[in-house]
Amino acid sequence: MRQPQVHALACEVCGRLPHPRRTRLALAKLGAVLPVELALHALVIRLELPFLATVSVLAIVATILVIWVVEPGAMRYLARWLHAPELRHRRRLDSAERLWRIRVRLDNKPGRLELLAKQLGDRRANILTVHVHHLENGVLDELVVSTPAELAPQRLVHAITRAGGAVIGIWPASALTLVDGQTRALGLAARVASDPAELPLAIAELLGAQYIPHADPDRTPGGTVLEITPHNDSAGMTFIRSGEPFTPAEVARAHRLADLALLATHRG
């Protein structure tokens, strides 16, 4: 596997590398500064300068060399050793299995999902969760799969095509994706029941969408738009999600949350 480079550890925002561990940083500075200090002291002592001149030369020259030459050079040339623990951790992360969230449209016929599982299995993709959304002209399966790090998304697309499916989208996922959807929905329902004003943000979190308080068709960013109109709010709420259409089940869950908020408001 290709070894990660030090620049891969740089912050995406500021471009700086993480601060090295204190022990490694101290050893690097000591190894870089000590030879320079010894050489400088030997040179000044050999010149037999007066005591005050000796102290001044050592202080000024050593400070300049350390700040402008030695320390930057050591940080540059010893960067791989300084950040070796972080590089090992990055290498373990790069070699770990990846998680993908896949939405695929299949014909509602026996054996289609089994064929899809076989095609994915042939490429060492392990299906972790499956949610089936029934549509008028088929089914929309939402899967979370783990794959080897070197498996490219294009191979997943090829597997789905071989199984007779149509790819709606493939997105990188995290361990949070494995949280049971029903459990998460119940948690959001409890949040709305205790405070109905949380409804728009709760629906946005449930759908993984963006809530647009004041929708303007001319200024709304591109994507799939969903409008929810509670019975007590004629203005309604607008949500948008780019690259991923809302499924009927997701729309139904959003409406149920809106009904729960209305019920909680009347009881309050």
N, C-alpha and C positions, 0 to 999 in steps of 0.2 A: 504493500500500500504506500502511496506517496506520502512523504513526511511533511507535516504542516510547517510553514515558514513562520518566522517571528512576526512578520507584518500582519499575519492572519489574526494575531491577538489584539491588534489595534482597535480602539474604540471607533465605532462607525460614525459617531457624532464629532468628537474632538480630534480623532486620529492618534491619540496617545496610547502608548503601551501600558499595561498594568504595572503597578509598582512592584519591583522584585522583592523577594523575601529578604528580611533584614540581614540574616546571616550571610546569604550569598552576596548581597550588596556590599556588606562590610569587607568580606574576603576579596571581592573584586577590586574595591578601592585600595585596600591594603596592598594587594599584589601589584597594582599599577603605580601607586604613589611611592612605595618604599624604595624601589630602585632609583627613582628620580631624586628622592630626598638624600639617599646615600651618596649619589654622584655629586649632587649640589654641595653637600656638606664637605665632601672630600676636596672639591675644587676651591671652596672658600677658605678652608683651613690651610690648604697649600699656598694660597696667596698671602697668608699671614697678615690679614687686614686688622686694623684696630677693632677692639671689642664692639664698640657701637656700630661701626660700619659692617662688621660681620653679622650682627644681629639684624640690622636693617636689610642687608642684601638677602639673607636667608628668608626673612619674613616676606619681603616683597616678591622676590623671584619665585619662591616656593608657592605662594598664593596664586600668582599669575599662571604658573605652569599647571597647578592642580585644577584651577577653575576653567581655564581656557583650552588646555591641551590634554592633560592626563585623564581627567574624569570623563569628558565627552568621548575620548578615544576608547577608554575602557568600556563605557556603556555601549559603544557601537561594536567593538570587536568581540566583546564577551556577551553580547546580547543573547545568543542561543543558550549559553550556559546559565546566565542569570534567570532566564525564563524557562528553564528546562522543566520544572514541575508543571507549569501551565501548559507547555507544549505536550507533555505526556497526557495530561487531562484532555486536551483538545484532540489528541490522536485517539484516545479511547472513545470520545464522543463521535468522532468522524467514522470510526469503525463499528459503532453500535447500529442496531437495526433502526430503520426509519419507519415512521407511521404516516399513512396516507388516508385521506378521506375521499371516497369515490362515490359519485352518483352516476348510475347507469340505468338506461331504460331497456327493459326486456319485454318480450312477448309474454303474455300471461298463459303460458303453456307448461305442462309438466316437464320436468327435467332441465329447464332453462337455467335455473339457479345452480343445479348440480353441475351442469356443463361449465358454467362460469367458475365455480369453485375448482373444478379440475384444471381449467386453463391457468388460473392463478397459481394453483399448487404446483403445476409444472415449472413455474418460474420462481418457486420458493417464496411465494407470497402467502402469508398466513392470515386468514380472515378472523378477526377478533370480535367484531359485532356486525349485525345485519339488521336494518330496519326496512320494512317493505311498505311502500306507499302505493295504494291502488289508484290507477288512473282509468279514464274511459277507454283508452286504446292500448292498455298494457299495464305494467307495473314499473315503479321507479324504486330501485333498490339503493339504499345508502349503506355503504360498507366502510369499516375501518380495518385496514390491513397493515401488517408489518412485513417489511421486505428487507433483504440484505442491503447494506449501504451502497453497494455498487450497482444495484438494479435501477435503471433509469425509468422515469415515468412513461416513456414511449413504449417500453415493453409491457407495461400494464395496459396501455391503450391497445396494443396488439392482441393481448390475451382477451380483452373484452370483445374486440371485434371478431376474433376467432370463435367466441362463444355466442355470436349472433346478437350482441348488445350494442347499444349506441351510447357513447360516452357523453354525459352531460358536463362533467367536470372532475378534475383530480386536483386535490389541494394537500399541501403538507399539513400534518396534524401533530398534536402533542398528546401527552398522557391525559390531559384534561378532557380530550375528546372521548375517552373511555368512560367518563362519568355517566352513569345511567341517566338517560334523557328524562324518564319519568320522575326520578329523584330530583333532578334539577328543576323540573316544572313544578313539583310540589313545593320546593323551597321558594320559588318565585311567587307561587300562589299565596303562601303564608306571608310573604313580604307585602303583597298587594292587599291582603285582607287586613293587615295591621295598619297600613297607610295607603289608601286608594290613590293618593297623589303620585305614588311610585309607578302607576300603571304604564305610562309611556316608556320609561327606562326598563321596566321589567319585560315588556314585550320586545324591546330592542335586544335585550340580553338573551331572551329565549330564542329569538330568530337569528341572532348574530347579524343584526341589521343596524342601520343608522336611522335614528329618529330625527325627523325634520319638523320642528315646531311650526314654522310658517312656510308651508310649501308654495313654491313659485314655479310653475311649469317652465318658464323661460330660464330659470337659474338653478333648477334642480339637476344635480349631477346624474350622469347616465347610470342605468341599472334597472332592476326589476322593482316596480313600485307596488306597495300594498297600502291600501287605505282602510282603516278601522274606524267605524262611526258608532260610538256608544249611544245608547238610547237617550241619554241626557245631554249629548253634546253634538249639535248639528255640524260643527266645524270638522269634527273627526280628527284622526291622527294619521300621519303619513310616515311610512317606513320605506327605506330603499336599501337594496342589497345588490352589489355589482357582481356579474359573472355567475350568478346562481339563482335560479327561479325559486319562488316559494311553492312548497308542496301543499296539497289540500289539507293534509294533517297539520302542518304548521299554521295554516290560516285558521283552522278550527281551534287550535290551542290558543291562538291570540284572541279570538272572539270569546272563548271561555274565560280568559283572564279579564277581559273587559266586562263580562257579565258579573264576575266575582267582585270587581271594583265597584260596580253599580250597586250590588247587593250590600256590600260593606258600607257604602255611603248612606244608603237608606236606613240601615240599622244604626249608624252613628247618629 
